[in-house]
Amino acid sequence: MGLPVTIKVNFRGNVKRFLAQDVDKLEWESVEAWIKASFGINHFQVKYFDEDNEEVFPSVSGEEKY
């Protein structure tokens, strides 16, 4: 069983957190649905900050853009 992970989402200054109980069983579709429902949006772009505090934009192809 994986550890729980908190996913923090910031949309135009509105911050919400999503607790994933088991990261090993977490599916992107459930996170995407939560984001869309929580913020009332249909489309969004994901980015995160890596260990060097650089913005990373993951892509479907697996190639990350910096």
mmCIF file of the N, C-alpha and C atoms, coordinates in Angstrom:
data_MODEL
# 
_entry.id   MODEL 
# 
loop_
_atom_site.group_PDB 
_atom_site.id 
_atom_site.type_symbol 
_atom_site.label_atom_id 
_atom_site.label_alt_id 
_atom_site.label_comp_id 
_atom_site.label_asym_id 
_atom_site.label_entity_id 
_atom_site.label_seq_id 
_atom_site.pdbx_PDB_ins_code 
_atom_site.Cartn_x 
_atom_site.Cartn_y 
_atom_site.Cartn_z 
_atom_site.occupancy 
_atom_site.B_iso_or_equiv 
_atom_site.pdbx_formal_charge 
_atom_site.auth_seq_id 
_atom_site.auth_comp_id 
_atom_site.auth_asym_id 
_atom_site.auth_atom_id 
_atom_site.pdbx_PDB_model_num 
ATOM 1   N N  . MET A 1 1  ? 0.839   -1.186 0.000   1.00 0.00 ? 1  MET A N  1 
ATOM 2   C CA . MET A 1 1  ? 0.000   0.000  0.000   1.00 0.00 ? 1  MET A CA 1 
ATOM 3   C C  . MET A 1 1  ? 0.879   1.241  0.000   1.00 0.00 ? 1  MET A C  1 
ATOM 4   N N  . GLY A 1 2  ? 0.567   2.160  -0.889  1.00 0.00 ? 2  GLY A N  1 
ATOM 5   C CA . GLY A 1 2  ? 1.336   3.387  -0.987  1.00 0.00 ? 2  GLY A CA 1 
ATOM 6   C C  . GLY A 1 2  ? 0.969   4.384  0.091   1.00 0.00 ? 2  GLY A C  1 
ATOM 7   N N  . LEU A 1 3  ? 1.776   5.391  0.216   1.00 0.00 ? 3  LEU A N  1 
ATOM 8   C CA . LEU A 1 3  ? 1.542   6.434  1.205   1.00 0.00 ? 3  LEU A CA 1 
ATOM 9   C C  . LEU A 1 3  ? 0.541   7.452  0.676   1.00 0.00 ? 3  LEU A C  1 
ATOM 10  N N  . PRO A 1 4  ? -0.189  8.125  1.564   1.00 0.00 ? 4  PRO A N  1 
ATOM 11  C CA . PRO A 1 4  ? -1.089  9.186  1.113   1.00 0.00 ? 4  PRO A CA 1 
ATOM 12  C C  . PRO A 1 4  ? -0.281  10.391 0.626   1.00 0.00 ? 4  PRO A C  1 
ATOM 13  N N  . VAL A 1 5  ? -0.829  11.079 -0.361  1.00 0.00 ? 5  VAL A N  1 
ATOM 14  C CA . VAL A 1 5  ? -0.178  12.256 -0.943  1.00 0.00 ? 5  VAL A CA 1 
ATOM 15  C C  . VAL A 1 5  ? -1.217  13.367 -1.050  1.00 0.00 ? 5  VAL A C  1 
ATOM 16  N N  . THR A 1 6  ? -0.829  14.573 -0.704  1.00 0.00 ? 6  THR A N  1 
ATOM 17  C CA . THR A 1 6  ? -1.707  15.721 -0.873  1.00 0.00 ? 6  THR A CA 1 
ATOM 18  C C  . THR A 1 6  ? -1.326  16.434 -2.164  1.00 0.00 ? 6  THR A C  1 
ATOM 19  N N  . ILE A 1 7  ? -2.325  16.621 -3.018  1.00 0.00 ? 7  ILE A N  1 
ATOM 20  C CA . ILE A 1 7  ? -2.120  17.340 -4.274  1.00 0.00 ? 7  ILE A CA 1 
ATOM 21  C C  . ILE A 1 7  ? -2.697  18.739 -4.076  1.00 0.00 ? 7  ILE A C  1 
ATOM 22  N N  . LYS A 1 8  ? -1.850  19.750 -4.244  1.00 0.00 ? 8  LYS A N  1 
ATOM 23  C CA . LYS A 1 8  ? -2.262  21.142 -4.055  1.00 0.00 ? 8  LYS A CA 1 
ATOM 24  C C  . LYS A 1 8  ? -2.463  21.767 -5.426  1.00 0.00 ? 8  LYS A C  1 
ATOM 25  N N  . VAL A 1 9  ? -3.634  22.376 -5.624  1.00 0.00 ? 9  VAL A N  1 
ATOM 26  C CA . VAL A 1 9  ? -3.964  23.002 -6.898  1.00 0.00 ? 9  VAL A CA 1 
ATOM 27  C C  . VAL A 1 9  ? -4.220  24.478 -6.668  1.00 0.00 ? 9  VAL A C  1 
ATOM 28  N N  . ASN A 1 10 ? -3.564  25.320 -7.460  1.00 0.00 ? 10 ASN A N  1 
ATOM 29  C CA . ASN A 1 10 ? -3.745  26.762 -7.391  1.00 0.00 ? 10 ASN A CA 1 
ATOM 30  C C  . ASN A 1 10 ? -4.301  27.219 -8.729  1.00 0.00 ? 10 ASN A C  1 
ATOM 31  N N  . PHE A 1 11 ? -5.535  27.702 -8.724  1.00 0.00 ? 11 PHE A N  1 
ATOM 32  C CA . PHE A 1 11 ? -6.168  28.194 -9.941  1.00 0.00 ? 11 PHE A CA 1 
ATOM 33  C C  . PHE A 1 11 ? -6.568  29.642 -9.722  1.00 0.00 ? 11 PHE A C  1 
ATOM 34  N N  . ARG A 1 12 ? -5.814  30.544 -10.331 1.00 0.00 ? 12 ARG A N  1 
ATOM 35  C CA . ARG A 1 12 ? -6.076  31.983 -10.234 1.00 0.00 ? 12 ARG A CA 1 
ATOM 36  C C  . ARG A 1 12 ? -6.170  32.452 -8.784  1.00 0.00 ? 12 ARG A C  1 
ATOM 37  N N  . GLY A 1 13 ? -5.267  31.943 -7.954  1.00 0.00 ? 13 GLY A N  1 
ATOM 38  C CA . GLY A 1 13 ? -5.209  32.358 -6.557  1.00 0.00 ? 13 GLY A CA 1 
ATOM 39  C C  . GLY A 1 13 ? -6.109  31.568 -5.617  1.00 0.00 ? 13 GLY A C  1 
ATOM 40  N N  . ASN A 1 14 ? -6.973  30.736 -6.162  1.00 0.00 ? 14 ASN A N  1 
ATOM 41  C CA . ASN A 1 14 ? -7.839  29.893 -5.351  1.00 0.00 ? 14 ASN A CA 1 
ATOM 42  C C  . ASN A 1 14 ? -7.127  28.555 -5.149  1.00 0.00 ? 14 ASN A C  1 
ATOM 43  N N  . VAL A 1 15 ? -6.746  28.259 -3.908  1.00 0.00 ? 15 VAL A N  1 
ATOM 44  C CA . VAL A 1 15 ? -5.964  27.055 -3.615  1.00 0.00 ? 15 VAL A CA 1 
ATOM 45  C C  . VAL A 1 15 ? -6.856  26.000 -2.966  1.00 0.00 ? 15 VAL A C  1 
ATOM 46  N N  . LYS A 1 16 ? -6.782  24.785 -3.497  1.00 0.00 ? 16 LYS A N  1 
ATOM 47  C CA . LYS A 1 16 ? -7.508  23.654 -2.921  1.00 0.00 ? 16 LYS A CA 1 
ATOM 48  C C  . LYS A 1 16 ? -6.551  22.473 -2.849  1.00 0.00 ? 16 LYS A C  1 
ATOM 49  N N  . ARG A 1 17 ? -6.830  21.582 -1.905  1.00 0.00 ? 17 ARG A N  1 
ATOM 50  C CA . ARG A 1 17 ? -5.989  20.394 -1.726  1.00 0.00 ? 17 ARG A CA 1 
ATOM 51  C C  . ARG A 1 17 ? -6.824  19.135 -1.883  1.00 0.00 ? 17 ARG A C  1 
ATOM 52  N N  . PHE A 1 18 ? -6.226  18.134 -2.472  1.00 0.00 ? 18 PHE A N  1 
ATOM 53  C CA . PHE A 1 18 ? -6.872  16.850 -2.726  1.00 0.00 ? 18 PHE A CA 1 
ATOM 54  C C  . PHE A 1 18 ? -6.008  15.781 -2.076  1.00 0.00 ? 18 PHE A C  1 
ATOM 55  N N  . LEU A 1 19 ? -6.582  15.023 -1.142  1.00 0.00 ? 19 LEU A N  1 
ATOM 56  C CA . LEU A 1 19 ? -5.833  13.968 -0.466  1.00 0.00 ? 19 LEU A CA 1 
ATOM 57  C C  . LEU A 1 19 ? -6.031  12.651 -1.199  1.00 0.00 ? 19 LEU A C  1 
ATOM 58  N N  . ALA A 1 20 ? -4.957  12.125 -1.738  1.00 0.00 ? 20 ALA A N  1 
ATOM 59  C CA . ALA A 1 20 ? -4.978  10.813 -2.388  1.00 0.00 ? 20 ALA A CA 1 
ATOM 60  C C  . ALA A 1 20 ? -4.517  9.805  -1.344  1.00 0.00 ? 20 ALA A C  1 
ATOM 61  N N  . GLN A 1 21 ? -5.419  8.932  -0.927  1.00 0.00 ? 21 GLN A N  1 
ATOM 62  C CA . GLN A 1 21 ? -5.120  7.992  0.152   1.00 0.00 ? 21 GLN A CA 1 
ATOM 63  C C  . GLN A 1 21 ? -4.014  7.005  -0.203  1.00 0.00 ? 21 GLN A C  1 
ATOM 64  N N  . ASP A 1 22 ? -3.988  6.556  -1.440  1.00 0.00 ? 22 ASP A N  1 
ATOM 65  C CA . ASP A 1 22 ? -3.004  5.550  -1.854  1.00 0.00 ? 22 ASP A CA 1 
ATOM 66  C C  . ASP A 1 22 ? -2.453  5.944  -3.221  1.00 0.00 ? 22 ASP A C  1 
ATOM 67  N N  . VAL A 1 23 ? -1.279  6.539  -3.230  1.00 0.00 ? 23 VAL A N  1 
ATOM 68  C CA . VAL A 1 23 ? -0.706  7.055  -4.477  1.00 0.00 ? 23 VAL A CA 1 
ATOM 69  C C  . VAL A 1 23 ? -0.457  5.947  -5.501  1.00 0.00 ? 23 VAL A C  1 
ATOM 70  N N  . ASP A 1 24 ? -0.270  4.708  -5.051  1.00 0.00 ? 24 ASP A N  1 
ATOM 71  C CA . ASP A 1 24 ? -0.049  3.601  -5.978  1.00 0.00 ? 24 ASP A CA 1 
ATOM 72  C C  . ASP A 1 24 ? -1.299  3.270  -6.791  1.00 0.00 ? 24 ASP A C  1 
ATOM 73  N N  . LYS A 1 25 ? -2.462  3.605  -6.252  1.00 0.00 ? 25 LYS A N  1 
ATOM 74  C CA . LYS A 1 25 ? -3.722  3.318  -6.937  1.00 0.00 ? 25 LYS A CA 1 
ATOM 75  C C  . LYS A 1 25 ? -4.344  4.575  -7.558  1.00 0.00 ? 25 LYS A C  1 
ATOM 76  N N  . LEU A 1 26 ? -3.667  5.695  -7.456  1.00 0.00 ? 26 LEU A N  1 
ATOM 77  C CA . LEU A 1 26 ? -4.186  6.954  -7.959  1.00 0.00 ? 26 LEU A CA 1 
ATOM 78  C C  . LEU A 1 26 ? -4.164  6.976  -9.485  1.00 0.00 ? 26 LEU A C  1 
ATOM 79  N N  . GLU A 1 27 ? -5.262  7.368  -10.078 1.00 0.00 ? 27 GLU A N  1 
ATOM 80  C CA . GLU A 1 27 ? -5.345  7.484  -11.526 1.00 0.00 ? 27 GLU A CA 1 
ATOM 81  C C  . GLU A 1 27 ? -5.549  8.942  -11.892 1.00 0.00 ? 27 GLU A C  1 
ATOM 82  N N  . TRP A 1 28 ? -4.905  9.351  -13.003 1.00 0.00 ? 28 TRP A N  1 
ATOM 83  C CA . TRP A 1 28 ? -4.991  10.731 -13.453 1.00 0.00 ? 28 TRP A CA 1 
ATOM 84  C C  . TRP A 1 28 ? -6.438  11.152 -13.670 1.00 0.00 ? 28 TRP A C  1 
ATOM 85  N N  . GLU A 1 29 ? -7.280  10.266 -14.163 1.00 0.00 ? 29 GLU A N  1 
ATOM 86  C CA . GLU A 1 29 ? -8.664  10.605 -14.460 1.00 0.00 ? 29 GLU A CA 1 
ATOM 87  C C  . GLU A 1 29 ? -9.415  11.090 -13.217 1.00 0.00 ? 29 GLU A C  1 
ATOM 88  N N  . SER A 1 30 ? -9.135  10.492 -12.064 1.00 0.00 ? 30 SER A N  1 
ATOM 89  C CA . SER A 1 30 ? -9.816  10.921 -10.838 1.00 0.00 ? 30 SER A CA 1 
ATOM 90  C C  . SER A 1 30 ? -9.321  12.292 -10.380 1.00 0.00 ? 30 SER A C  1 
ATOM 91  N N  . VAL A 1 31 ? -8.026  12.545 -10.538 1.00 0.00 ? 31 VAL A N  1 
ATOM 92  C CA . VAL A 1 31 ? -7.478  13.863 -10.190 1.00 0.00 ? 31 VAL A CA 1 
ATOM 93  C C  . VAL A 1 31 ? -8.037  14.916 -11.135 1.00 0.00 ? 31 VAL A C  1 
ATOM 94  N N  . GLU A 1 32 ? -8.055  14.605 -12.425 1.00 0.00 ? 32 GLU A N  1 
ATOM 95  C CA . GLU A 1 32 ? -8.582  15.533 -13.433 1.00 0.00 ? 32 GLU A CA 1 
ATOM 96  C C  . GLU A 1 32 ? -10.050 15.863 -13.151 1.00 0.00 ? 32 GLU A C  1 
ATOM 97  N N  . ALA A 1 33 ? -10.852 14.860 -12.829 1.00 0.00 ? 33 ALA A N  1 
ATOM 98  C CA . ALA A 1 33 ? -12.270 15.070 -12.529 1.00 0.00 ? 33 ALA A CA 1 
ATOM 99  C C  . ALA A 1 33 ? -12.442 15.951 -11.297 1.00 0.00 ? 33 ALA A C  1 
ATOM 100 N N  . TRP A 1 34 ? -11.616 15.722 -10.258 1.00 0.00 ? 34 TRP A N  1 
ATOM 101 C CA . TRP A 1 34 ? -11.688 16.528 -9.043  1.00 0.00 ? 34 TRP A CA 1 
ATOM 102 C C  . TRP A 1 34 ? -11.353 17.988 -9.344  1.00 0.00 ? 34 TRP A C  1 
ATOM 103 N N  . ILE A 1 35 ? -10.307 18.225 -10.145 1.00 0.00 ? 35 ILE A N  1 
ATOM 104 C CA . ILE A 1 35 ? -9.908  19.595 -10.489 1.00 0.00 ? 35 ILE A CA 1 
ATOM 105 C C  . ILE A 1 35 ? -11.027 20.291 -11.258 1.00 0.00 ? 35 ILE A C  1 
ATOM 106 N N  . LYS A 1 36 ? -11.570 19.612 -12.264 1.00 0.00 ? 36 LYS A N  1 
ATOM 107 C CA . LYS A 1 36 ? -12.641 20.211 -13.071 1.00 0.00 ? 36 LYS A CA 1 
ATOM 108 C C  . LYS A 1 36 ? -13.859 20.534 -12.221 1.00 0.00 ? 36 LYS A C  1 
ATOM 109 N N  . ALA A 1 37 ? -14.261 19.612 -11.356 1.00 0.00 ? 37 ALA A N  1 
ATOM 110 C CA . ALA A 1 37 ? -15.440 19.830 -10.507 1.00 0.00 ? 37 ALA A CA 1 
ATOM 111 C C  . ALA A 1 37 ? -15.185 20.905 -9.454  1.00 0.00 ? 37 ALA A C  1 
ATOM 112 N N  . SER A 1 38 ? -14.000 20.916 -8.861  1.00 0.00 ? 38 SER A N  1 
ATOM 113 C CA . SER A 1 38 ? -13.689 21.866 -7.788  1.00 0.00 ? 38 SER A CA 1 
ATOM 114 C C  . SER A 1 38 ? -13.641 23.303 -8.265  1.00 0.00 ? 38 SER A C  1 
ATOM 115 N N  . PHE A 1 39 ? -13.151 23.505 -9.490  1.00 0.00 ? 39 PHE A N  1 
ATOM 116 C CA . PHE A 1 39 ? -12.979 24.862 -9.998  1.00 0.00 ? 39 PHE A CA 1 
ATOM 117 C C  . PHE A 1 39 ? -13.989 25.225 -11.086 1.00 0.00 ? 39 PHE A C  1 
ATOM 118 N N  . GLY A 1 40 ? -14.851 24.286 -11.479 1.00 0.00 ? 40 GLY A N  1 
ATOM 119 C CA . GLY A 1 40 ? -15.852 24.576 -12.502 1.00 0.00 ? 40 GLY A CA 1 
ATOM 120 C C  . GLY A 1 40 ? -15.250 24.887 -13.854 1.00 0.00 ? 40 GLY A C  1 
ATOM 121 N N  . ILE A 1 41 ? -14.209 24.137 -14.222 1.00 0.00 ? 41 ILE A N  1 
ATOM 122 C CA . ILE A 1 41 ? -13.528 24.357 -15.503 1.00 0.00 ? 41 ILE A CA 1 
ATOM 123 C C  . ILE A 1 41 ? -13.541 23.075 -16.329 1.00 0.00 ? 41 ILE A C  1 
ATOM 124 N N  . ASN A 1 42 ? -13.306 23.229 -17.627 1.00 0.00 ? 42 ASN A N  1 
ATOM 125 C CA . ASN A 1 42 ? -13.272 22.068 -18.518 1.00 0.00 ? 42 ASN A CA 1 
ATOM 126 C C  . ASN A 1 42 ? -11.868 21.746 -19.015 1.00 0.00 ? 42 ASN A C  1 
ATOM 127 N N  . HIS A 1 43 ? -11.017 22.749 -19.115 1.00 0.00 ? 43 HIS A N  1 
ATOM 128 C CA . HIS A 1 43 ? -9.662  22.559 -19.638 1.00 0.00 ? 43 HIS A CA 1 
ATOM 129 C C  . HIS A 1 43 ? -8.666  23.247 -18.707 1.00 0.00 ? 43 HIS A C  1 
ATOM 130 N N  . PHE A 1 44 ? -7.496  22.657 -18.583 1.00 0.00 ? 44 PHE A N  1 
ATOM 131 C CA . PHE A 1 44 ? -6.447  23.267 -17.773 1.00 0.00 ? 44 PHE A CA 1 
ATOM 132 C C  . PHE A 1 44 ? -5.101  22.685 -18.183 1.00 0.00 ? 44 PHE A C  1 
ATOM 133 N N  . GLN A 1 45 ? -4.031  23.366 -17.779 1.00 0.00 ? 45 GLN A N  1 
ATOM 134 C CA . GLN A 1 45 ? -2.672  22.920 -18.047 1.00 0.00 ? 45 GLN A CA 1 
ATOM 135 C C  . GLN A 1 45 ? -2.000  22.645 -16.707 1.00 0.00 ? 45 GLN A C  1 
ATOM 136 N N  . VAL A 1 46 ? -1.267  21.563 -16.638 1.00 0.00 ? 46 VAL A N  1 
ATOM 137 C CA . VAL A 1 46 ? -0.591  21.168 -15.401 1.00 0.00 ? 46 VAL A CA 1 
ATOM 138 C C  . VAL A 1 46 ? 0.865   21.612 -15.451 1.00 0.00 ? 46 VAL A C  1 
ATOM 139 N N  . LYS A 1 47 ? 1.338   22.123 -14.324 1.00 0.00 ? 47 LYS A N  1 
ATOM 140 C CA . LYS A 1 47 ? 2.765   22.401 -14.164 1.00 0.00 ? 47 LYS A CA 1 
ATOM 141 C C  . LYS A 1 47 ? 3.098   22.166 -12.708 1.00 0.00 ? 47 LYS A C  1 
ATOM 142 N N  . TYR A 1 48 ? 4.369   21.915 -12.457 1.00 0.00 ? 48 TYR A N  1 
ATOM 143 C CA . TYR A 1 48 ? 4.817   21.752 -11.077 1.00 0.00 ? 48 TYR A CA 1 
ATOM 144 C C  . TYR A 1 48 ? 6.233   22.289 -10.969 1.00 0.00 ? 48 TYR A C  1 
ATOM 145 N N  . PHE A 1 49 ? 6.693   22.443 -9.742  1.00 0.00 ? 49 PHE A N  1 
ATOM 146 C CA . PHE A 1 49 ? 8.048   22.916 -9.490  1.00 0.00 ? 49 PHE A CA 1 
ATOM 147 C C  . PHE A 1 49 ? 8.895   21.734 -9.046  1.00 0.00 ? 49 PHE A C  1 
ATOM 148 N N  . ASP A 1 50 ? 10.022  21.533 -9.716  1.00 0.00 ? 50 ASP A N  1 
ATOM 149 C CA . ASP A 1 50 ? 10.897  20.403 -9.380  1.00 0.00 ? 50 ASP A CA 1 
ATOM 150 C C  . ASP A 1 50 ? 11.813  20.760 -8.216  1.00 0.00 ? 50 ASP A C  1 
ATOM 151 N N  . GLU A 1 51 ? 12.731  19.842 -7.915  1.00 0.00 ? 51 GLU A N  1 
ATOM 152 C CA . GLU A 1 51 ? 13.619  20.035 -6.763  1.00 0.00 ? 51 GLU A CA 1 
ATOM 153 C C  . GLU A 1 51 ? 14.548  21.233 -6.904  1.00 0.00 ? 51 GLU A C  1 
ATOM 154 N N  . ASP A 1 52 ? 14.728  21.740 -8.147  1.00 0.00 ? 52 ASP A N  1 
ATOM 155 C CA . ASP A 1 52 ? 15.536  22.938 -8.369  1.00 0.00 ? 52 ASP A CA 1 
ATOM 156 C C  . ASP A 1 52 ? 14.669  24.192 -8.449  1.00 0.00 ? 52 ASP A C  1 
ATOM 157 N N  . ASN A 1 53 ? 13.378  24.042 -8.101  1.00 0.00 ? 53 ASN A N  1 
ATOM 158 C CA . ASN A 1 53 ? 12.398  25.120 -8.140  1.00 0.00 ? 53 ASN A CA 1 
ATOM 159 C C  . ASN A 1 53 ? 12.187  25.664 -9.553  1.00 0.00 ? 53 ASN A C  1 
ATOM 160 N N  . GLU A 1 54 ? 12.341  24.782 -10.551 1.00 0.00 ? 54 GLU A N  1 
ATOM 161 C CA . GLU A 1 54 ? 12.071  25.150 -11.941 1.00 0.00 ? 54 GLU A CA 1 
ATOM 162 C C  . GLU A 1 54 ? 10.690  24.632 -12.324 1.00 0.00 ? 54 GLU A C  1 
ATOM 163 N N  . GLU A 1 55 ? 9.955   25.445 -13.119 1.00 0.00 ? 55 GLU A N  1 
ATOM 164 C CA . GLU A 1 55 ? 8.641   25.017 -13.582 1.00 0.00 ? 55 GLU A CA 1 
ATOM 165 C C  . GLU A 1 55 ? 8.781   23.896 -14.595 1.00 0.00 ? 55 GLU A C  1 
ATOM 166 N N  . VAL A 1 56 ? 7.972   22.859 -14.439 1.00 0.00 ? 56 VAL A N  1 
ATOM 167 C CA . VAL A 1 56 ? 7.975   21.726 -15.351 1.00 0.00 ? 56 VAL A CA 1 
ATOM 168 C C  . VAL A 1 56 ? 6.544   21.539 -15.856 1.00 0.00 ? 56 VAL A C  1 
ATOM 169 N N  . PHE A 1 57 ? 6.409   21.376 -17.177 1.00 0.00 ? 57 PHE A N  1 
ATOM 170 C CA . PHE A 1 57 ? 5.120   21.134 -17.800 1.00 0.00 ? 57 PHE A CA 1 
ATOM 171 C C  . PHE A 1 57 ? 5.115   19.719 -18.356 1.00 0.00 ? 57 PHE A C  1 
ATOM 172 N N  . PRO A 1 58 ? 4.549   18.757 -17.620 1.00 0.00 ? 58 PRO A N  1 
ATOM 173 C CA . PRO A 1 58 ? 4.523   17.381 -18.133 1.00 0.00 ? 58 PRO A CA 1 
ATOM 174 C C  . PRO A 1 58 ? 3.608   17.282 -19.354 1.00 0.00 ? 58 PRO A C  1 
ATOM 175 N N  . SER A 1 59 ? 3.920   16.345 -20.231 1.00 0.00 ? 59 SER A N  1 
ATOM 176 C CA . SER A 1 59 ? 3.100   16.163 -21.419 1.00 0.00 ? 59 SER A CA 1 
ATOM 177 C C  . SER A 1 59 ? 2.653   14.715 -21.526 1.00 0.00 ? 59 SER A C  1 
ATOM 178 N N  . VAL A 1 60 ? 1.679   14.487 -22.359 1.00 0.00 ? 60 VAL A N  1 
ATOM 179 C CA . VAL A 1 60 ? 1.155   13.146 -22.558 1.00 0.00 ? 60 VAL A CA 1 
ATOM 180 C C  . VAL A 1 60 ? 2.209   12.225 -23.158 1.00 0.00 ? 60 VAL A C  1 
ATOM 181 N N  . SER A 1 61 ? 3.084   12.764 -23.979 1.00 0.00 ? 61 SER A N  1 
ATOM 182 C CA . SER A 1 61 ? 4.105   11.955 -24.632 1.00 0.00 ? 61 SER A CA 1 
ATOM 183 C C  . SER A 1 61 ? 5.208   11.523 -23.677 1.00 0.00 ? 61 SER A C  1 
ATOM 184 N N  . GLY A 1 62 ? 5.223   12.097 -22.477 1.00 0.00 ? 62 GLY A N  1 
ATOM 185 C CA . GLY A 1 62 ? 6.253   11.746 -21.508 1.00 0.00 ? 62 GLY A CA 1 
ATOM 186 C C  . GLY A 1 62 ? 7.454   12.672 -21.551 1.00 0.00 ? 62 GLY A C  1 
ATOM 187 N N  . GLU A 1 63 ? 7.494   13.542 -22.547 1.00 0.00 ? 63 GLU A N  1 
ATOM 188 C CA . GLU A 1 63 ? 8.590   14.501 -22.636 1.00 0.00 ? 63 GLU A CA 1 
ATOM 189 C C  . GLU A 1 63 ? 8.186   15.744 -21.862 1.00 0.00 ? 63 GLU A C  1 
ATOM 190 N N  . GLU A 1 64 ? 9.009   16.109 -20.898 1.00 0.00 ? 64 GLU A N  1 
ATOM 191 C CA . GLU A 1 64 ? 8.695   17.260 -20.079 1.00 0.00 ? 64 GLU A CA 1 
ATOM 192 C C  . GLU A 1 64 ? 9.354   18.500 -20.643 1.00 0.00 ? 64 GLU A C  1 
ATOM 193 N N  . LYS A 1 65 ? 8.637   19.621 -20.572 1.00 0.00 ? 65 LYS A N  1 
ATOM 194 C CA . LYS A 1 65 ? 9.151   20.898 -21.054 1.00 0.00 ? 65 LYS A CA 1 
ATOM 195 C C  . LYS A 1 65 ? 9.502   21.767 -19.863 1.00 0.00 ? 65 LYS A C  1 
ATOM 196 N N  . TYR A 1 66 ? 10.629  22.457 -19.957 1.00 0.00 ? 66 TYR A N  1 
ATOM 197 C CA . TYR A 1 66 ? 11.074  23.342 -18.873 1.00 0.00 ? 66 TYR A CA 1 
ATOM 198 C C  . TYR A 1 66 ? 10.963  24.787 -19.299 1.00 0.00 ? 66 TYR A C  1 
# 
